[in-house]
Each structure stands twice: as structure tokens, then as C-alpha cells.
Amino acid sequence: MPFKIRINHSPNFNSQKRLKKQVRFIILHYTGMKSEKAAIIKLTNIQSEVASHYLITRSGKIINLVPDLYIAWHAGISSWKTLNSLNKHSIGIEITNPGHQFGYKKFSKKQINSLINLSKFLIKKYKINKKNILGHSDIAPDRKKDPGEKFPWEYLAKKNVGIWHNLDKQRLRKLRKKKCNKIMKNLFLNNLFSIGYAKKGRNNVKKNRYLIFVVKAFQRRFRPELINGKIDQECLLISQYLA
């Protein structure tokens, strides 16, 4: 292993071990708490009932909270393609960041370098498809915004961690805010569902409202310069490339 991992075990996981082949996804989160110390306390406190497998600190230290082959409680109510409850099939990585609630920051270079090293190690170990590196907001768009629009997905994709598009930026910029007709909007949504986003949210979220959350989740991930929940031709083109 080309990097150091510290251990600080959390009690928040299922006691039954899973098979190595069940690990198919890496789900990325931000801690969304005022301080790193508070995040570590929460992730290791039995009463919080939440933990990821790994935490990457602001200074880039990697802390292992739950062994890989145990199901950690990080994704909550979630879906992707035909799967519900992604906890069973994923490794969760939390990255220290106060998040949208407490003064969302850029992620540090040390954090991103550690994340790349850790992700590459896990991708190789569990034969994870790079399409299956997802953000919490991808699998729970009506609940979550993390890791958010400041997360450098494009840079990670260049390092073979996750996916991006290689469409011409000037061409995309010209299509931004260009309206879509109903057929185009439906095509965009179908593209999202074929990429993996869920068609509906939790039972208490109305369909129209849920679709705005899904569009925002897609924009946070693939068009972070403008997150408005509106389908435009730039979004459509990106979705077609990815689908």
C-alpha cells in the first residue's frame, strides 16, 4: 500500500460480513459539520448510527473507521439503476468539509491526492467500474448535496477515478441557458435514468419537485458552474454524451 492508513474504529456497521464481489461502488461524501473533531466524534459514536469506511481529514490523513467487508451506515435511503440501499454494495468515503450548511469550502489538494490514492487502491482491489464512483447526491438527490459543486470530478476523472465528458467547453457554454422543448426535456430525463439516477424519490416527495432535485444533482456533478434545476441544451448535450 503506497500510503498510510490510521485506524479509529466505529461501531456503526452491520455485524455480518459481505463477500468481496458485493463491493461494486465507492460513494463520496463531505462531513458537513462545523469541525473535523465534531465529525470524527459523530462517525464513531454508537448513538449517531452513521459511519463511512474511511474519512479523509483536511490535512489528507486517511482514517479507516469500518473494515471494507462490513456494511457501514453511510448512504441511507438511496438508489442507483436497479439497486436500492447502496450501503450493501459500496464503500463510503467521507471528506472533511463544513458543507453547504456551515460555509462550504474548496477541498484541499492534500485531501484530493489522498482520495485519488485510496480510490485507486480500492478500484483495483474490488474491480470497481469507474462509472460506479458516485457522490451521495447522485444516489439520494432529494436528500443530499454532497460532495457538492466544489468537488473536482473533472480532475478526478483525468486520474481515472470516476467519469466525465470530453465535450468542447466553448460549444457547451453557447448552449447554456438555451431552452429545451418538451421532447428535449424528456430525452434529457431518460438519459439521466439510463445513466443511473432514480426515477422517483421518497414517497413524500412530489414528482415535479423530485425531478428538480435530480436535475440539480446532475448539474452539481457534471455542470457545476450553474445549478438551477432547469434543463437547458448544455445539460442535454452532456447527458447524451454520458448516456
C-alpha positions in Angstrom: 0.0 0.0 0.0 1.6 3.3 -1.1 0.0 5.4 1.7 -0.6 5.3 5.4 -4.0 4.5 6.9 -4.8 5.2 10.6 -7.4 3.2 12.4 -10.2 4.6 14.5 -12.9 2.0 14.5 -16.6 3.0 14.5 -19.4 0.7 15.9 -21.8 1.8 13.2 -21.9 -1.1 10.8 -23.7 -4.5 10.3 -22.1 -7.4 12.1 -22.4 -9.8 9.2 -19.5 -9.7 6.7 -20.1 -9.4 3.0 -18.4 -11.1 0.1 -15.6 -9.2 -1.8 -17.6 -9.3 -5.0 -20.5 -7.5 -3.4 -18.4 -4.3 -3.3 -19.3 -2.6 -6.5 -19.4 1.2 -5.7 -17.5 3.9 -4.0 -19.7 6.7 -2.6 -18.1 10.0 -1.8 -19.5 12.3 0.9 -18.5 15.5 2.7 -18.8 15.5 6.5 -21.0 18.6 6.5 -20.1 19.6 10.1 -18.6 22.7 11.7 -15.4 21.0 12.7 -13.3 17.9 11.9 -13.3 16.9 15.5 -17.1 17.0 15.7 -17.3 14.9 12.5 -15.0 12.2 14.0 -17.0 12.1 17.2 -20.2 11.7 15.2 -18.8 9.0 12.9 -17.5 6.9 15.9 -20.5 7.5 18.3 -22.8 4.5 18.5 -25.8 6.8 19.1 -25.3 8.7 15.8 -25.9 5.4 13.8 -23.7 6.8 11.0 -20.3 5.9 9.7 -18.3 5.6 6.5 -15.5 3.1 5.8 -12.9 6.0 5.5 -12.5 9.6 6.5 -10.0 11.9 4.8 -9.0 14.8 7.0 -8.3 18.3 5.9 -4.6 17.6 6.0 -5.0 14.5 3.9 -4.8 11.8 6.6 -6.8 8.7 5.8 -8.6 7.2 8.7 -10.2 3.7 8.5 -13.5 3.7 10.5 -15.1 0.4 9.3 -13.3 -2.6 7.7 -14.1 -2.8 4.0 -16.1 -6.0 4.1 -18.6 -4.8 6.7 -21.6 -2.7 5.7 -21.1 0.8 7.1 -24.1 3.1 7.6 -23.2 6.0 5.2 -25.7 6.1 2.2 -29.1 5.9 3.9 -32.2 5.8 1.7 -30.5 5.6 -1.7 -30.9 4.1 -5.2 -28.9 3.7 -8.4 -30.1 1.9 -11.5 -31.9 -1.2 -10.2 -30.3 -1.1 -6.7 -31.8 0.3 -3.5 -29.9 0.9 -0.3 -26.4 1.3 -1.7 -24.8 0.5 1.7 -24.9 -3.2 0.8 -22.8 -2.7 -2.3 -20.5 0.2 -1.5 -17.5 1.6 0.3 -18.2 5.1 1.7 -15.5 7.8 1.9 -16.2 10.9 4.0 -14.1 14.0 3.3 -13.8 16.8 5.9 -15.7 19.8 4.7 -18.2 22.0 6.5 -20.6 21.6 3.6 -23.4 23.9 2.4 -24.8 24.4 5.9 -21.6 25.7 7.5 -19.6 27.6 4.9 -18.8 25.2 2.1 -15.1 25.2 1.1 -12.9 24.1 -1.7 -11.4 20.7 -1.0 -7.6 20.8 -0.2 -5.0 19.4 -2.6 -3.8 17.0 0.1 -7.4 15.7 0.5 -7.8 15.1 -3.2 -4.4 13.5 -3.5 -5.2 11.1 -0.7 -8.6 10.4 -2.2 -7.1 9.5 -5.5 -4.6 7.1 -3.9 -7.2 5.5 -1.7 -9.8 5.2 -4.6 -7.2 3.7 -7.0 -6.3 1.1 -4.3 -10.0 0.2 -3.8 -10.8 0.2 -7.5 -8.0 -2.3 -8.1 -8.8 -4.4 -5.0 -12.5 -4.7 -5.7 -12.5 -4.4 -9.5 -14.8 -1.3 -9.3 -16.1 0.2 -12.6 -15.2 3.9 -12.8 -18.9 4.6 -13.6 -19.6 3.4 -10.1 -17.7 6.2 -8.4 -20.6 8.3 -7.2 -21.5 11.2 -5.0 -24.0 11.0 -2.2 -26.2 13.4 -4.1 -26.3 11.1 -7.1 -27.9 8.3 -5.1 -30.1 10.4 -2.8 -30.8 13.6 -4.8 -33.9 14.6 -2.8 -31.9 14.5 0.4 -28.2 15.3 -0.2 -26.0 17.8 -1.9 -22.6 16.3 -1.1 -19.8 16.2 -2.1 -21.1 19.3 -3.9 -20.2 21.6 -6.8 -16.7 22.4 -5.5 -15.7 18.8 -5.7 -13.3 18.3 -8.6 -14.9 15.5 -10.5 -13.3 16.5 -13.8 -9.8 16.4 -12.3 -10.5 13.0 -10.7 -11.8 11.6 -14.0 -8.4 12.5 -15.6 -6.8 10.4 -12.9 -9.2 7.5 -13.7 -11.4 8.0 -10.7 -15.0 8.4 -11.8 -16.3 9.7 -15.2 -16.5 13.0 -17.1 -17.2 14.1 -20.6 -14.7 15.5 -23.1 -17.1 17.8 -24.9 -15.8 21.2 -26.2 -16.2 23.8 -23.4 -16.9 26.7 -25.8 -19.6 24.7 -27.5 -21.2 23.9 -24.2 -21.0 27.5 -23.0 -23.0 28.6 -26.0 -25.8 26.1 -25.2 -26.0 27.2 -21.5 -29.5 28.6 -20.7 -30.7 27.7 -24.2 -34.2 26.5 -23.7 -35.3 22.9 -24.4 -38.7 21.9 -25.7 -40.8 19.2 -24.1 -39.3 16.4 -26.3 -35.7 17.5 -25.4 -36.6 17.7 -21.7 -38.0 14.1 -21.8 -34.9 12.9 -23.7 -32.7 14.5 -21.0 -34.6 12.8 -18.2 -34.4 9.5 -20.0 -30.7 9.9 -20.4 -30.4 10.6 -16.6 -32.4 7.4 -15.8 -30.2 5.4 -18.2 -27.0 6.8 -16.5 -28.4 5.5 -13.2 -30.3 8.3 -11.4 -33.5 7.0 -9.8 -36.9 7.8 -11.5 -38.6 8.7 -8.2 -37.7 9.8 -4.7 -39.1 9.0 -1.3 -42.8 8.6 -1.1 -43.3 12.1 0.5 -41.6 13.9 -2.4 -43.8 15.0 -5.2 -42.7 14.0 -8.7 -42.2 17.5 -10.1 -40.2 18.5 -7.0 -38.1 15.3 -7.2 -37.2 15.9 -10.8 -35.8 19.4 -9.9 -33.6 17.7 -7.3 -32.4 15.1 -9.9 -31.5 17.9 -12.4 -29.6 19.8 -9.6 -27.7 16.6 -8.6 -26.7 16.1 -12.3 -25.6 19.7 -12.6 -23.6 19.6 -9.3 -21.8 16.6 -10.8 -21.4 17.4 -14.5 -22.1 21.2 -14.9 -21.1 22.8 -11.5 -20.9 26.4 -12.9 -24.7 26.7 -12.8 -27.0 24.7 -10.6 -30.6 26.0 -11.1 -32.6 22.8 -11.6 -33.6 23.9 -15.1 -33.0 21.7 -18.1 -31.1 23.5 -20.9 -29.3 22.4 -24.1 -25.9 22.3 -22.4 -27.3 19.8 -19.8 -28.9 17.8 -22.6 -25.7 17.5 -24.6 -23.7 16.4 -21.6 -26.4 13.8 -20.7 -26.4 12.4 -24.3 -22.6 12.0 -24.2 -22.8 10.2 -20.8 -25.8 8.0 -21.7 
